Amino acid sequence: MFSFCTDPDTLAQAKWLACYLTTGKHLSLYWSFVTVLTLLAITAPTALAFGFAGATAARSTIAPLRWLGKIYIAVVRGVPDIAFFLFFVIALDQAFEWVRHQIYCPNWTEPIRQGNDFVVCAAAKLPLGNAPQWIHEVYGFFLAVLTFAIVFGAFAANVLYGAMRAVPRGQLETAEAYGMTRAQTFRRVLVPQMWIYALPGLSNLWMILIKATPLLFLLGVEDIVFWARELGGTKLPRFTEYPHGDWRIWYFLGLLVFYLGFTKLSELVLDRLTMKLAHGQDTVGAT
């Protein structure tokens, strides 16, 4: 990046470090922080939407919908996250390609499942074989967001389901006595009142989501942990122009500071949000 970086062997220590920290791989490390923050910014509201849909379904008066909501909560919460990430992404990717295969290649005569191979026509591949690299990266990131949202949406659904049940029944009965329909009661009374009960559980879930971001590596996304391990490992002069010993402790120390700082900031924001939601309500958070 700097003009004096042409010959690293002749550089003073400060300039050597400046050149080392601005290599292409380090820029990828810095960009991976943006990737993680983007994942959190998209996944959190998406998971909350999945959770709200699951909780609403779980308390539905329509039996099949209620069963679907409770099965979603029970099954996804009961499967270890790492197993779900390793299996589900492959299944999801193949499901997308299978649907596209049925649309774009209706005359295909060969079996799609050929032993351990999943074979679809070229037009059904996701992404297409001739797609630029950024398309592959965006598609991988999309699968990661969707997987995280489904997994953490089940936990959010369980939290929201409990929060809905925690709203005093008297408030709902009062709304019904004033002539509100079931839908109006749900929308105007139950949903606004439930957040103060749900926020402690959602706060813990947000912290867990932050700590789960290193699982991005399992989904094919090069995250900050991947680059910290890649850059911190021993580099010999034969393979790199910036050789060094095992510096992983310093890279992972930087990640420690990042995660602790981010979780502390999250705690401050969530505490302020809790105080705001509890204002004027007869709850522990309002006292």
C-alpha positions as CSV (number, residue, x, y, z in Angstrom):
1,M,0.0,0.0,0.0
2,F,2.9,2.4,0.8
3,S,5.5,3.3,-1.8
4,F,8.4,2.3,0.6
5,C,7.1,-1.3,0.8
6,T,8.9,-2.5,-2.3
7,D,11.7,-4.2,-0.4
8,P,10.6,-5.4,3.1
9,D,14.1,-6.6,4.0
10,T,15.5,-3.0,4.0
11,L,12.7,-1.5,6.2
12,A,13.0,-0.2,9.7
13,Q,10.7,-1.9,12.3
14,A,7.9,0.7,12.2
15,K,7.8,0.8,8.4
16,W,8.0,-3.0,8.2
17,L,5.0,-3.3,10.5
18,A,3.0,-0.7,8.6
19,C,3.7,-2.6,5.4
20,Y,2.8,-5.9,7.0
21,L,-0.5,-4.7,8.4
22,T,-1.6,-3.3,5.0
23,T,-1.0,-6.5,2.9
24,G,-3.9,-7.9,0.9
25,K,-4.6,-10.6,3.4
26,H,-4.8,-8.1,6.2
27,L,-7.2,-6.0,4.2
28,S,-9.3,-9.2,4.0
29,L,-9.1,-9.5,7.8
30,Y,-10.3,-5.9,8.2
31,W,-13.1,-6.5,5.7
32,S,-14.1,-9.7,7.6
33,F,-15.0,-7.5,10.6
34,V,-17.5,-5.7,8.3
35,T,-18.8,-9.1,7.2
36,V,-19.4,-10.2,10.8
37,L,-21.2,-6.9,11.7
38,T,-23.3,-7.1,8.5
39,L,-24.3,-10.7,9.4
40,L,-25.4,-9.5,12.8
41,A,-27.3,-6.5,11.4
42,I,-29.2,-8.7,9.0
43,T,-29.6,-11.9,11.0
44,A,-30.9,-10.3,14.2
45,P,-34.1,-8.8,12.7
46,T,-34.5,-11.8,10.3
47,A,-34.2,-14.3,13.3
48,L,-36.7,-12.1,15.2
49,A,-39.1,-12.3,12.3
50,F,-38.8,-16.1,12.2
51,G,-39.2,-16.2,16.0
52,F,-42.3,-14.0,15.9
53,A,-43.8,-16.2,13.2
54,G,-43.0,-19.3,15.1
55,A,-44.4,-18.0,18.4
56,T,-47.5,-16.8,16.8
57,A,-48.0,-20.2,15.1
58,A,-47.3,-22.0,18.3
59,R,-50.2,-20.2,20.1
60,S,-52.6,-20.4,17.1
61,T,-56.1,-21.9,17.5
62,I,-55.6,-23.7,14.2
63,A,-54.2,-27.1,15.2
64,P,-51.9,-27.8,12.1
65,L,-50.4,-24.3,12.4
66,R,-49.9,-24.7,16.1
67,W,-48.2,-28.1,15.6
68,L,-46.0,-26.6,13.0
69,G,-44.9,-23.8,15.3
70,K,-44.1,-26.1,18.2
71,I,-42.3,-28.6,16.0
72,Y,-40.1,-25.9,14.6
73,I,-39.2,-24.7,18.1
74,A,-38.6,-28.1,19.5
75,V,-36.6,-29.6,16.6
76,V,-34.3,-26.7,15.8
77,R,-33.6,-26.1,19.5
78,G,-32.9,-29.7,20.0
79,V,-30.3,-30.1,17.3
80,P,-26.7,-29.0,18.2
81,D,-25.9,-25.8,16.3
82,I,-22.7,-27.2,14.7
83,A,-24.5,-30.3,13.4
84,F,-27.3,-28.1,12.0
85,F,-24.9,-25.8,10.3
86,L,-22.9,-28.7,8.7
87,F,-26.0,-30.4,7.4
88,F,-28.6,-27.8,6.8
89,V,-26.6,-25.5,4.5
90,I,-26.0,-28.5,2.1
91,A,-29.6,-29.5,2.2
92,L,-30.8,-25.9,1.7
93,D,-28.4,-25.4,-1.3
94,Q,-29.6,-28.7,-2.9
95,A,-33.2,-27.8,-2.3
96,F,-32.8,-24.5,-4.2
97,E,-31.0,-26.3,-7.0
98,W,-33.6,-29.0,-7.2
99,V,-36.4,-26.5,-7.6
100,R,-34.5,-24.6,-10.3
101,H,-33.8,-28.0,-12.0
102,Q,-37.5,-28.8,-12.1
103,I,-38.2,-25.4,-13.7
104,Y,-35.3,-25.0,-16.2
105,C,-34.7,-28.6,-17.1
106,P,-38.0,-30.4,-17.2
107,N,-36.8,-32.9,-19.9
108,W,-33.8,-34.1,-17.9
109,T,-33.8,-37.9,-17.9
110,E,-30.9,-38.8,-15.7
111,P,-31.3,-39.2,-11.9
112,I,-30.4,-36.2,-9.8
113,R,-29.1,-38.3,-6.9
114,Q,-26.2,-40.4,-8.3
115,G,-24.6,-42.2,-5.3
116,N,-23.1,-39.5,-3.2
117,D,-23.3,-36.9,-6.0
118,F,-26.1,-34.4,-6.5
119,V,-26.2,-33.7,-10.2
120,V,-28.4,-31.0,-11.8
121,C,-28.3,-29.3,-15.1
122,A,-25.9,-26.4,-15.6
123,A,-28.8,-23.9,-15.7
124,A,-29.9,-25.0,-12.3
125,K,-26.6,-24.5,-10.5
126,L,-26.4,-21.9,-7.8
127,P,-24.5,-19.8,-8.5
128,L,-24.0,-20.4,-12.2
129,G,-20.6,-21.8,-13.1
130,N,-19.7,-18.7,-15.1
131,A,-20.8,-16.2,-12.4
132,P,-18.2,-13.8,-11.1
133,Q,-16.6,-14.5,-7.7
134,W,-18.6,-11.8,-5.9
135,I,-21.8,-13.7,-6.8
136,H,-20.5,-16.8,-5.2
137,E,-19.5,-14.9,-2.1
138,V,-22.9,-13.1,-1.8
139,Y,-24.7,-16.4,-2.3
140,G,-22.6,-18.1,0.5
141,F,-23.3,-15.1,2.7
142,F,-27.0,-15.4,2.0
143,L,-27.0,-19.1,3.0
144,A,-25.2,-18.2,6.2
145,V,-27.7,-15.5,7.1
146,L,-30.7,-17.8,6.4
147,T,-29.2,-20.6,8.4
148,F,-28.4,-18.4,11.4
149,A,-31.9,-16.8,11.2
150,I,-33.6,-20.2,11.2
151,V,-31.5,-21.5,14.1
152,F,-31.7,-18.5,16.3
153,G,-35.3,-17.8,15.2
154,A,-36.3,-21.0,16.9
155,F,-34.8,-19.8,20.2
156,A,-36.4,-16.4,19.7
157,A,-39.7,-18.1,19.1
158,N,-39.4,-19.9,22.4
159,V,-38.6,-16.6,24.2
160,L,-41.5,-14.7,22.5
161,Y,-43.9,-17.6,23.2
162,G,-43.1,-17.4,26.9
163,A,-43.4,-13.6,26.8
164,M,-46.8,-13.8,25.2
165,R,-48.0,-16.1,28.0
166,A,-46.5,-13.8,30.6
167,V,-48.8,-10.8,29.6
168,P,-51.5,-10.6,32.3
169,R,-54.6,-12.2,31.2
170,G,-56.6,-9.4,32.7
171,Q,-55.3,-7.0,30.1
172,L,-56.5,-9.2,27.3
173,E,-59.9,-9.7,28.9
174,T,-60.3,-6.0,29.3
175,A,-59.5,-5.4,25.6
176,E,-62.1,-8.1,24.7
177,A,-64.6,-6.4,27.0
178,Y,-64.2,-3.2,25.1
179,G,-65.2,-5.0,21.9
180,M,-61.8,-5.7,20.4
181,T,-61.5,-8.7,18.1
182,R,-58.9,-11.4,18.8
183,A,-56.7,-10.0,16.1
184,Q,-57.0,-6.4,17.5
185,T,-56.2,-7.6,21.0
186,F,-53.2,-9.4,19.7
187,R,-51.9,-6.5,17.7
188,R,-52.8,-3.6,20.1
189,V,-52.4,-5.2,23.5
190,L,-50.5,-8.4,23.5
191,V,-47.6,-7.6,21.2
192,P,-46.8,-4.1,22.7
193,Q,-46.9,-5.6,26.2
194,M,-44.9,-8.7,25.6
195,W,-41.6,-7.0,24.7
196,I,-40.7,-6.1,28.3
197,Y,-41.0,-9.8,29.2
198,A,-39.1,-11.0,26.1
199,L,-36.2,-8.6,26.2
200,P,-34.1,-10.4,28.9
201,G,-34.2,-13.6,26.9
202,L,-33.7,-11.8,23.6
203,S,-30.7,-10.0,25.1
204,N,-29.1,-13.3,26.0
205,L,-29.8,-14.6,22.6
206,W,-28.2,-11.6,21.0
207,M,-25.0,-12.3,23.1
208,I,-25.0,-15.9,22.0
209,L,-25.5,-14.8,18.4
210,I,-22.4,-12.6,18.6
211,K,-20.4,-15.5,20.0
212,A,-21.6,-17.8,17.3
213,T,-20.3,-15.7,14.4
214,P,-17.1,-17.9,14.2
215,L,-19.4,-20.6,12.9
216,L,-19.3,-18.7,9.6
217,F,-16.2,-20.6,8.7
218,L,-18.2,-23.8,8.7
219,L,-20.5,-22.2,6.1
220,G,-17.7,-21.3,3.7
221,V,-17.4,-17.6,4.8
222,E,-13.9,-16.4,5.7
223,D,-14.6,-14.7,9.0
224,I,-12.3,-12.9,11.4
225,V,-11.3,-16.1,13.3
226,F,-10.3,-17.7,10.0
227,W,-8.1,-14.8,9.1
228,A,-6.6,-14.4,12.6
229,R,-5.6,-18.1,12.5
230,E,-4.3,-17.8,8.9
231,L,-2.3,-14.6,9.5
232,G,-1.1,-15.4,13.0
233,G,0.5,-18.8,12.1
234,T,4.2,-19.1,11.6
235,K,5.3,-17.6,8.2
236,L,8.7,-18.7,6.8
237,P,10.8,-16.6,4.4
238,R,10.4,-19.2,1.8
239,F,6.6,-18.6,1.6
240,T,6.2,-14.9,2.4
241,E,8.0,-11.7,2.1
242,Y,6.9,-10.8,5.7
243,P,8.2,-13.8,7.7
244,H,7.4,-14.1,11.5
245,G,6.9,-16.6,14.2
246,D,3.7,-17.8,15.8
247,W,1.8,-14.6,16.4
248,R,-1.7,-16.1,16.8
249,I,-1.8,-15.1,20.5
250,W,-1.7,-11.4,19.4
251,Y,-4.3,-11.8,16.7
252,F,-6.7,-13.7,19.0
253,L,-6.1,-11.2,21.7
254,G,-7.3,-8.5,19.3
255,L,-10.4,-10.6,18.7
256,L,-10.9,-10.9,22.4
257,V,-10.9,-7.1,22.7
258,F,-13.2,-6.8,19.8
259,Y,-15.8,-9.3,21.2
260,L,-15.6,-8.0,24.7
261,G,-16.0,-4.4,23.6
262,F,-18.9,-5.2,21.3
263,T,-20.7,-7.2,24.0
264,K,-20.2,-4.4,26.5
265,L,-21.7,-1.9,24.0
266,S,-24.6,-4.3,23.4
267,E,-25.2,-4.5,27.2
268,L,-25.4,-0.7,27.5
269,V,-27.8,-0.4,24.6
270,L,-30.0,-3.2,25.8
271,D,-30.1,-1.8,29.4
272,R,-31.3,1.5,28.0
273,L,-33.9,-0.2,25.9
274,T,-35.1,-2.2,28.9
275,M,-35.5,1.0,30.9
276,K,-37.5,2.6,28.1
277,L,-39.8,-0.4,27.6
278,A,-40.4,-0.8,31.4
279,H,-41.3,2.9,31.8
280,G,-44.8,3.1,33.3
281,Q,-45.3,-0.7,33.5
282,D,-45.8,-2.7,36.7
283,T,-42.8,-5.0,36.2
284,V,-39.5,-5.6,38.0
285,G,-37.6,-3.6,35.3
286,A,-39.8,-0.5,36.0
287,T,-38.9,-0.3,39.7
